Amino acid sequence: MQTETACPIPLSGSHSPVMRRRGALALVVFLLTYSTAFSADGGYAELVRQVGPSVVTVLVEEQRESAGQLAVERAAAANDSDGMRAIMRRLLYGPGSNPDPATSGSVLGSGFIIRADGLIVTNRHVIVGARTVQVKFADGREVPAQIVGADAPTDIALLRVSAGPLHALRLGSSADISVGDAVIAIGNPFGLGQSVTAGIVSARGRTLQADPYIDFLQTDAAINMGNSGGPLLSTDGAVIGVTSVLFSPNGGSIGLGFAIPAETVASVIEELEAHGRVARGYLGISAQAMTPALARALGVKSTGGALVTALEPHGPVTEALRVGDVLLSIGSAPVTFDDLGKITARLRPGTTVEAMVRRDGMQLSIPLTISQLPEPPNSSLPMGDRDTWVTNLKVGVANTTAEIRNALKAEDEAGGLIVTQLRPAGAGALAGLKIGDLITHAGTKRLMDVADLASVSQPSTQMPLLLRVVRDGAPRFVAVTGSEEEK
């Protein structure tokens, strides 16, 4: 391992004792000044004491209609190549434990109180598909929450709780903060409890491919799974953003976190409280950026505008636009490919606007009827069955589909049940079962429906239950005894 050593500052022999004393005095003054500044400005303890009670944990029990597919996703997420997540679980919680909400049938995120009467802001992706939502306060109280509304394009959700007068945070303005300004993020990363991280605003106006409607704030304050929905705060205690996205090759923070600006949050929660959703315009088109070569080929003098590449069948502008049109402006707004989504989203559904279009060498004014941006589906995967709790095994199982078995590398199996939940120290967990395992047989009996396993007897060391399990495409038998001694 290469190390570096500190070197003393060389003092020139030509300097007089007076100069050396002056230099030493200047150094002392500098150190005293630096120490005072660090004590006054370098800590955030008082700020955290003020704002910490307004940050909450959002606990979500997921719908069970897609339990099988969720189990597939959890199994894939848990199968990390370096095993670090499993090691950390063992170090923090001990063997056989399962603190990770992603593998226990629940989701955990963060949020913050935005109004004293019980309105709470969080991320939509935290609560989407929820069966129940609970909010846990910093003092340990846990109360049920109602979903007031959620907005997919900005990933903002609004909750309401009844818990008496609450201390609310103040929404500030991201326009009042500059790149390099100090910020803190508060949330519940990995379910460990309320945590505070500090950093600076690294950049402004970041547009991510998956979120074309938001100009994110970028920060190097550590943001991890579980921070979603928590506040990013300036040093005066104002919320300047909602932490939402992190870029990471391994699931942990590498100093690339992104927050939804406070201005976006303010406008969205106003609409959500009033209507439960945000009305946004929609054209139903796909487009690409113009290049100099495309501009020459299309007879356009500049590379501005957006080239229409596809039209949604039966969409709102199918009759008005053509593939190959170059959108130059919509209403009074000049169009670029990067801004097209934002421009369209601001249009009012049901209205008509004039668009300037370049078509076949001619510039045309074409009226466009604006439609409502549709809500995205909760999941792109086919829905599975509800899961069933097998009391004597302390496991949850769900029926499977051909798609689920294919995802489990068990496409040759005719049926089977997928493990969706596991109780720590339960008979199934002690036998080594994992979320995402496919159980095909109990003894010699082929399992085709959850009812085939739901009434199984309590296993014991004297009368173990033999299960055939397929994991990562490989079948094996497991003896369930209810103890760790024999498996």
C-alpha positions as CSV (number, residue, x, y, z in Angstrom):
1,M,0.0,0.0,0.0
2,Q,1.4,3.4,-1.0
3,T,1.3,6.0,1.7
4,E,2.1,9.7,1.8
5,T,3.9,11.5,4.7
6,A,3.4,15.1,5.8
7,C,6.5,17.3,5.2
8,P,7.3,20.3,7.5
9,I,7.2,23.7,6.0
10,P,10.8,24.8,5.3
11,L,12.0,28.0,7.0
12,S,14.7,30.0,5.1
13,G,17.8,30.7,7.1
14,S,18.0,34.2,5.6
15,H,14.8,35.3,7.5
16,S,15.5,37.3,10.6
17,P,14.1,36.3,14.1
18,V,11.7,39.2,13.8
19,M,10.4,38.0,10.5
20,R,10.1,34.5,12.0
21,R,8.2,35.8,15.0
22,R,5.8,37.8,12.7
23,G,5.3,34.7,10.6
24,A,4.6,32.6,13.6
25,L,2.2,35.2,14.9
26,A,0.4,35.3,11.5
27,L,0.2,31.5,11.6
28,V,-1.4,31.6,15.1
29,V,-3.9,34.2,14.0
30,F,-4.7,32.2,10.9
31,L,-5.2,29.0,13.0
32,L,-7.4,30.8,15.5
33,T,-9.5,32.3,12.8
34,Y,-9.8,29.0,11.0
35,S,-10.7,27.2,14.2
36,T,-13.4,29.8,15.1
37,A,-14.9,29.6,11.5
38,F,-14.9,25.8,11.6
39,S,-16.7,25.8,15.0
40,A,-19.2,28.3,13.9
41,D,-19.9,27.1,10.4
42,G,-18.5,23.6,10.1
43,G,-21.0,21.7,12.3
44,Y,-24.7,21.0,11.7
45,A,-25.8,19.8,15.2
46,E,-28.1,22.7,15.9
47,L,-29.6,22.6,12.5
48,V,-30.3,18.9,12.8
49,R,-31.9,19.4,16.2
50,Q,-34.3,21.9,14.7
51,V,-35.2,20.0,11.5
52,G,-34.7,16.3,12.5
53,P,-38.1,15.9,14.2
54,S,-39.8,16.9,10.9
55,V,-38.2,14.1,8.9
56,V,-40.2,10.8,8.9
57,T,-39.8,7.2,7.8
58,V,-42.4,5.9,5.3
59,L,-43.2,2.2,5.8
60,V,-45.2,0.5,2.9
61,E,-46.8,-2.9,2.8
62,E,-46.9,-3.8,-0.9
63,Q,-49.9,-5.2,-2.7
64,R,-49.8,-8.9,-3.0
65,E,-51.4,-9.2,-6.5
66,S,-47.9,-9.4,-8.0
67,A,-46.2,-11.3,-5.2
68,G,-44.5,-13.8,-7.5
69,Q,-43.0,-11.1,-9.8
70,L,-41.8,-9.1,-6.8
71,A,-40.1,-12.1,-5.4
72,V,-38.3,-12.6,-8.7
73,E,-37.1,-9.0,-8.5
74,R,-36.0,-9.3,-4.9
75,A,-34.2,-12.6,-5.5
76,A,-32.2,-10.9,-8.4
77,A,-31.4,-7.9,-6.2
78,A,-30.2,-10.1,-3.4
79,N,-27.9,-12.1,-5.6
80,D,-25.1,-9.6,-5.7
81,S,-21.9,-10.8,-7.1
82,D,-19.6,-9.8,-4.2
83,G,-21.8,-10.8,-1.4
84,M,-21.3,-7.5,0.5
85,R,-25.0,-7.0,1.2
86,A,-25.2,-10.4,2.9
87,I,-22.0,-9.7,4.9
88,M,-23.3,-6.4,6.1
89,R,-26.7,-8.0,7.1
90,R,-24.9,-10.6,9.2
91,L,-22.6,-8.0,10.8
92,L,-25.4,-5.6,11.6
93,Y,-28.2,-8.0,12.5
94,G,-26.8,-11.4,13.1
95,P,-27.3,-14.7,11.2
96,G,-30.7,-15.6,9.9
97,S,-32.0,-12.1,10.1
98,N,-33.8,-10.3,7.3
99,P,-33.8,-6.5,8.0
100,D,-33.9,-5.6,4.3
101,P,-37.4,-4.3,3.4
102,A,-36.8,-5.2,-0.2
103,T,-36.8,-8.9,0.8
104,S,-39.4,-8.9,3.5
105,G,-42.5,-7.9,1.6
106,S,-42.3,-4.2,2.5
107,V,-40.7,-1.0,1.3
108,L,-39.0,1.7,3.3
109,G,-38.4,5.3,2.4
110,S,-38.2,8.8,3.9
111,G,-40.4,11.8,3.9
112,F,-40.8,15.2,5.6
113,I,-43.7,17.2,7.2
114,I,-44.6,20.0,4.9
115,R,-47.6,21.3,6.9
116,A,-48.5,21.3,10.6
117,D,-51.9,19.7,10.0
118,G,-50.3,16.4,8.7
119,L,-49.3,16.8,5.1
120,I,-46.1,14.8,4.3
121,V,-44.0,14.8,1.1
122,T,-42.2,11.7,-0.2
123,N,-41.3,10.0,-3.5
124,R,-44.0,8.3,-5.6
125,H,-41.7,5.3,-6.1
126,V,-41.8,4.7,-2.4
127,I,-45.6,4.3,-2.1
128,V,-46.6,3.1,-5.6
129,G,-48.4,-0.2,-5.4
130,A,-48.9,0.2,-1.6
131,R,-51.5,-1.8,0.3
132,T,-51.0,0.2,3.5
133,V,-48.7,3.1,4.3
134,Q,-47.5,3.9,7.8
135,V,-45.4,7.0,8.9
136,K,-42.9,6.7,11.7
137,F,-41.9,9.9,13.4
138,A,-38.5,10.6,14.9
139,D,-40.0,10.2,18.5
140,G,-41.0,6.6,17.6
141,R,-44.7,7.1,17.0
142,E,-46.2,5.2,14.1
143,V,-49.5,6.2,12.5
144,P,-51.4,5.2,9.3
145,A,-51.1,7.5,6.3
146,Q,-53.5,8.3,3.5
147,I,-52.2,8.8,0.0
148,V,-53.5,12.2,-1.1
149,G,-52.0,11.9,-4.6
150,A,-48.9,11.0,-6.6
151,D,-47.2,12.3,-9.7
152,A,-45.2,9.9,-11.9
153,P,-43.2,12.4,-14.0
154,T,-41.8,14.2,-11.0
155,D,-41.8,11.2,-8.6
156,I,-43.5,13.2,-5.9
157,A,-46.3,11.9,-3.6
158,L,-48.3,13.6,-0.9
159,L,-49.5,11.8,2.3
160,R,-51.8,12.9,5.1
161,V,-51.7,11.8,8.7
162,S,-53.7,12.6,11.7
163,A,-51.2,13.0,14.6
164,G,-51.9,16.4,16.1
165,P,-50.0,19.6,15.4
166,L,-46.7,18.8,13.8
167,H,-43.5,20.8,13.2
168,A,-43.3,21.5,9.5
169,L,-40.3,22.2,7.3
170,R,-40.2,25.3,5.1
171,L,-39.9,24.9,1.3
172,G,-37.3,27.2,0.1
173,S,-36.1,28.0,-3.4
174,S,-33.3,26.2,-5.2
175,A,-32.7,29.5,-7.0
176,D,-31.3,30.9,-3.8
177,I,-28.5,28.3,-3.6
178,S,-25.4,28.2,-5.7
179,V,-23.0,25.4,-6.8
180,G,-20.6,24.9,-4.0
181,D,-23.1,25.9,-1.2
182,A,-23.3,23.5,1.8
183,V,-26.3,21.2,2.1
184,I,-27.4,18.3,4.3
185,A,-29.6,15.3,3.5
186,I,-31.7,13.5,6.2
187,G,-33.4,10.2,5.7
188,N,-33.4,6.5,6.8
189,P,-30.8,4.8,4.6
190,F,-31.1,0.9,4.5
191,G,-33.6,1.1,7.4
192,L,-30.8,1.8,9.9
193,G,-32.6,4.8,11.4
194,Q,-32.5,8.5,10.9
195,S,-29.1,9.6,9.4
196,V,-27.6,12.9,8.4
197,T,-25.1,13.4,5.6
198,A,-23.5,16.6,4.5
199,G,-22.0,17.9,1.2
200,I,-22.4,20.6,-1.3
201,V,-24.5,21.4,-4.3
202,S,-22.4,19.9,-7.1
203,A,-24.4,21.1,-10.1
204,R,-27.7,22.5,-11.1
205,G,-30.1,21.8,-14.0
206,R,-29.2,18.2,-14.4
207,T,-31.6,16.4,-16.8
208,L,-31.6,12.6,-16.5
209,Q,-32.8,10.5,-19.4
210,A,-35.4,8.7,-17.3
211,D,-36.8,12.0,-15.9
212,P,-37.0,14.5,-18.8
213,Y,-39.5,16.7,-16.8
214,I,-37.1,17.7,-14.0
215,D,-34.0,19.8,-13.8
216,F,-32.3,18.0,-10.9
217,L,-30.0,19.4,-8.3
218,Q,-26.8,17.3,-8.0
219,T,-25.2,16.8,-4.6
220,D,-22.3,14.8,-3.2
221,A,-24.1,14.4,0.2
222,A,-24.3,10.7,0.6
223,I,-27.7,9.4,-0.6
224,N,-28.5,5.7,-0.3
225,M,-31.5,3.4,-0.6
226,G,-34.0,4.5,2.0
227,N,-33.2,8.2,1.6
228,S,-35.8,8.4,-1.1
229,G,-38.3,11.1,-0.3
230,G,-36.2,12.8,2.4
231,P,-35.3,16.5,2.3
232,L,-32.1,18.2,1.0
233,L,-31.7,21.3,3.2
234,S,-29.7,24.5,3.0
235,T,-27.8,25.6,6.1
236,D,-30.7,27.9,7.1
237,G,-33.1,24.9,7.4
238,A,-35.1,25.4,4.2
239,V,-35.9,22.4,2.0
240,I,-34.3,23.1,-1.4
241,G,-35.0,19.6,-2.8
242,V,-36.3,16.1,-2.3
243,T,-33.7,13.4,-2.6
244,S,-34.8,10.9,-5.3
245,V,-32.1,9.4,-7.4
246,L,-28.5,8.1,-7.0
247,F,-26.1,6.9,-9.6
248,S,-24.2,3.9,-8.4
249,P,-22.5,0.8,-9.8
250,N,-23.1,-1.1,-6.5
251,G,-26.2,0.3,-4.9
252,G,-24.3,2.5,-2.5
253,S,-23.4,6.2,-2.6
254,I,-20.5,7.3,-4.7
255,G,-21.2,11.1,-4.4
256,L,-23.7,11.3,-7.3
257,G,-27.0,12.1,-5.8
258,F,-29.9,14.0,-7.3
259,A,-32.8,16.0,-5.7
260,I,-36.0,17.3,-7.1
261,P,-35.9,21.1,-6.8
262,A,-38.2,22.8,-4.3
263,E,-40.0,24.9,-6.9
264,T,-41.1,21.7,-8.7
265,V,-42.2,20.1,-5.4
266,A,-44.2,23.2,-4.4
267,S,-46.2,23.3,-7.7
268,V,-46.8,19.5,-7.7
269,I,-48.0,19.2,-4.1
270,E,-50.4,22.1,-4.7
271,E,-52.0,20.2,-7.6
272,L,-52.0,16.9,-5.7
273,E,-53.8,18.4,-2.7
274,A,-56.4,20.1,-4.9
275,H,-56.9,17.3,-7.5
276,G,-55.0,14.2,-6.5
277,R,-53.0,14.4,-9.7
278,V,-51.2,16.8,-11.9
279,A,-52.6,17.6,-15.4
280,R,-49.9,17.5,-18.0
281,G,-50.0,17.8,-21.8
282,Y,-49.2,14.9,-24.1
283,L,-48.7,14.6,-27.9
284,G,-48.0,10.9,-28.3
285,I,-44.9,11.3,-30.4
286,S,-41.3,10.1,-30.4
287,A,-38.5,12.4,-31.6
288,Q,-34.8,12.7,-31.9
289,A,-32.3,15.6,-31.9
290,M,-31.3,17.2,-35.1
291,T,-27.7,17.0,-36.4
292,P,-26.0,19.0,-39.1
293,A,-26.3,16.1,-41.5
294,L,-30.0,15.6,-40.8
295,A,-30.6,19.3,-41.2
296,R,-28.9,19.3,-44.6
297,A,-30.9,16.2,-45.6
298,L,-34.2,17.8,-44.6
299,G,-33.4,21.2,-46.0
300,V,-33.4,22.9,-42.6
301,K,-30.9,25.7,-42.1
302,S,-30.3,25.2,-38.4
303,T,-30.0,22.2,-36.1
304,G,-32.8,23.5,-33.8
305,G,-36.1,21.7,-33.5
306,A,-36.9,18.0,-33.0
307,L,-37.3,15.4,-35.7
308,V,-40.5,13.3,-35.3
309,T,-39.6,9.6,-35.6
310,A,-42.9,7.9,-34.6
311,L,-46.5,8.7,-33.9
312,E,-48.7,6.8,-31.4
313,P,-51.5,5.0,-33.2
314,H,-54.8,6.8,-32.6
315,G,-52.9,9.4,-30.6
316,P,-53.8,13.1,-30.2
317,V,-51.7,14.4,-33.2
318,T,-51.7,11.3,-35.5
319,E,-53.7,13.2,-38.1
320,A,-51.8,16.5,-37.7
321,L,-48.1,15.4,-37.8
322,R,-46.1,13.1,-39.9
323,V,-43.0,11.0,-39.4
324,G,-40.1,13.2,-40.7
325,D,-41.7,16.5,-39.6
326,V,-39.3,18.9,-37.8
327,L,-41.1,20.5,-34.9
328,L,-39.7,24.1,-34.7
329,S,-42.0,25.6,-32.1
330,I,-45.1,24.8,-30.0
331,G,-47.1,27.9,-29.1
332,S,-44.6,30.6,-28.4
333,A,-41.8,28.2,-27.2
334,P,-39.0,27.3,-29.6
335,V,-38.5,23.5,-29.6
336,T,-35.3,21.6,-29.0
337,F,-35.1,17.9,-28.4
338,D,-34.0,18.3,-24.8
339,D,-36.9,20.7,-24.0
340,L,-39.6,18.9,-25.9
341,G,-40.9,16.9,-22.9
342,K,-41.0,19.9,-20.6
343,I,-42.7,22.1,-23.2
344,T,-45.4,19.5,-23.9
345,A,-45.9,18.8,-20.2
346,R,-46.7,22.4,-19.4
347,L,-49.5,22.5,-22.0
348,R,-53.1,22.2,-20.7
349,P,-54.9,19.0,-21.7
350,G,-57.9,19.6,-24.0
351,T,-56.5,22.8,-25.5
352,T,-55.3,23.5,-29.0
353,V,-52.0,25.2,-29.8
354,E,-50.3,26.2,-33.0
355,A,-47.0,24.5,-33.9
356,M,-44.5,25.5,-36.5
357,V,-43.4,22.5,-38.5
358,R,-40.8,22.1,-41.3
359,R,-42.2,19.5,-43.9
360,D,-40.9,18.7,-47.3
361,G,-39.0,22.0,-47.5
362,M,-41.9,24.1,-46.4
363,Q,-42.7,25.7,-43.1
364,L,-46.3,25.1,-41.9
365,S,-48.4,26.3,-39.0
366,I,-50.4,23.3,-37.7
367,P,-52.9,23.2,-34.9
368,L,-52.2,20.4,-32.3
369,T,-54.8,19.1,-29.8
370,I,-53.2,18.4,-26.5
371,S,-54.1,15.2,-24.6
372,Q,-53.6,14.2,-21.0
373,L,-50.3,12.5,-20.1
374,P,-51.2,8.9,-19.2
375,E,-50.1,7.4,-15.9
376,P,-47.4,4.8,-16.4
377,P,-48.2,1.2,-15.3
378,N,-47.0,0.2,-11.9
379,S,-45.0,-2.7,-13.3
380,S,-44.1,-3.8,-16.8
381,L,-44.2,-7.4,-15.7
382,P,-47.3,-9.6,-15.9
383,M,-49.3,-9.8,-12.7
384,G,-49.0,-12.9,-10.5
385,D,-51.3,-14.2,-7.8
386,R,-51.6,-13.1,-4.2
387,D,-49.3,-14.9,-1.9
388,T,-50.4,-17.3,0.9
389,W,-48.8,-17.6,4.3
390,V,-47.9,-21.1,5.2
391,T,-48.1,-21.0,9.0
392,N,-46.2,-24.2,9.9
393,L,-43.3,-23.3,7.7
394,K,-43.3,-19.5,8.3
395,V,-43.0,-18.8,4.6
396,G,-45.1,-16.9,2.0
397,V,-45.7,-18.6,-1.3
398,A,-47.5,-17.7,-4.5
399,N,-48.6,-19.5,-7.7
400,T,-46.3,-19.1,-10.7
401,T,-46.7,-18.3,-14.3
402,A,-44.6,-19.5,-17.3
403,E,-43.0,-16.0,-17.2
404,I,-42.1,-16.3,-13.6
405,R,-40.6,-19.8,-14.0
406,N,-38.7,-18.6,-17.0
407,A,-37.2,-15.7,-15.0
408,L,-36.2,-18.3,-12.4
409,K,-34.4,-20.4,-15.0
410,A,-37.0,-23.1,-14.4
411,E,-38.8,-23.0,-17.7
412,D,-38.9,-26.9,-17.9
413,E,-40.9,-27.1,-14.7
414,A,-44.6,-27.7,-15.1
415,G,-45.6,-25.8,-12.0
416,G,-44.4,-24.9,-8.6
417,L,-44.7,-22.2,-5.9
418,I,-42.4,-19.2,-5.5
419,V,-41.2,-18.2,-2.1
420,T,-42.3,-14.6,-1.5
421,Q,-41.7,-14.1,2.2
422,L,-39.6,-15.6,5.0
423,R,-39.9,-15.2,8.8
424,P,-36.4,-15.0,10.3
425,A,-35.8,-18.1,12.4
426,G,-38.9,-19.8,11.0
427,A,-38.8,-23.4,9.7
428,G,-38.4,-22.4,6.1
429,A,-35.6,-19.9,6.8
430,L,-33.7,-22.4,9.0
431,A,-33.8,-24.9,6.2
432,G,-32.1,-22.5,3.9
433,L,-35.0,-21.3,1.8
434,K,-34.7,-17.9,0.1
435,I,-36.9,-15.4,-1.5
436,G,-37.3,-16.4,-5.1
437,D,-36.9,-20.2,-4.6
438,L,-39.3,-22.3,-6.6
439,I,-40.7,-25.2,-4.6
440,T,-41.9,-27.9,-7.0
441,H,-42.6,-30.9,-4.7
442,A,-43.5,-31.7,-1.1
443,G,-42.2,-35.2,-0.8
444,T,-43.3,-36.9,-4.0
445,K,-46.3,-34.6,-4.4
446,R,-46.1,-32.1,-7.2
447,L,-47.2,-28.6,-6.1
448,M,-49.4,-26.9,-8.6
449,D,-51.3,-24.5,-6.3
450,V,-50.7,-22.8,-3.0
451,A,-53.5,-24.9,-1.4
452,D,-51.2,-28.0,-1.9
453,L,-48.8,-26.6,0.7
454,A,-51.0,-24.3,2.8
455,S,-52.1,-27.1,5.1
456,V,-48.8,-28.9,5.5
457,S,-48.1,-30.3,9.0
458,Q,-45.6,-28.8,11.4
459,P,-42.2,-30.4,10.5
460,S,-39.8,-31.7,13.2
461,T,-36.5,-33.4,13.5
462,Q,-38.4,-36.7,13.9
463,M,-40.7,-36.0,11.0
464,P,-39.0,-33.6,8.6
465,L,-40.7,-32.3,5.5
466,L,-38.9,-33.0,2.2
467,L,-39.1,-30.2,-0.4
468,R,-37.7,-30.1,-3.9
469,V,-36.4,-26.6,-4.6
470,V,-35.1,-25.0,-7.8
471,R,-32.7,-22.1,-7.4
472,D,-30.8,-20.5,-10.3
473,G,-32.0,-23.4,-12.5
474,A,-30.6,-26.1,-10.3
475,P,-33.0,-28.5,-8.4
476,R,-32.2,-29.9,-5.0
477,F,-34.0,-31.4,-2.1
478,V,-34.2,-29.7,1.3
479,A,-35.3,-31.4,4.6
480,V,-37.3,-28.9,6.7
481,T,-36.9,-29.8,10.4
482,G,-37.7,-26.6,12.2
483,S,-34.2,-26.4,13.7
484,E,-30.7,-25.4,12.6
485,E,-29.3,-28.8,13.7
486,E,-30.5,-30.8,10.8
487,K,-31.4,-29.5,7.3
